[in-house]
Amino acid sequence: MKYDALRRVLERYPTILPRFILPSGDYIPAHAHVTEVGHVVRHFIDCGGLTGKEEKVVLQTHVGNDTDHRLRSDRFAKILELGNRVIPSADLDVDVEYDCCVVAQYPIAEARPDGEHLNLILRRGRTQCRAQERRQRETAAPCCATSATCC
């Protein structure tokens, strides 16, 4: 989900409670706080030797001891508005960072109203081999048929 689309859906449903649904179907605890809005830039070189750049918005969640805390959509939208100072484009994808056993980031797949909740459906992030993907686009040969364009 794009940053701007998330802001719009939160503003459309200001009085309901956002609920983060993990890919397993479990929920991030309802008393989680969104404690940071970040702009993350990743410069990389892939195993085939090409450089690239990815940008996204990362929303850090924190589950504290304040179990009475509930984040309404209108407050969440205001937090995103504060993030406008560091987010260069409303067209960036949004990940939610959550610390359960390890810190993990989950892209927001969609937002769906459900009674008193706005379900933010999170999906699993995926690793990829860009060289393999390029090779498969360029030819029908398997990725590692030659080592010139693949690890």
Secondary structure as UniProt FT lines:
FT   HELIX           3..12
FT   TURN            14..15
FT   STRAND          17..21
FT   TURN            23..24
FT   TURN            30..31
FT   STRAND          33..45
FT   TURN            47..48
FT   STRAND          51..62
FT   TURN            67..68
FT   HELIX           73..83
FT   TURN            84..86
FT   TURN            90..91
FT   STRAND          93..99
FT   STRAND          103..114
FT   TURN            115..116
FT   STRAND          117..122
FT   HELIX           130..138
FT   HELIX           143..145
//
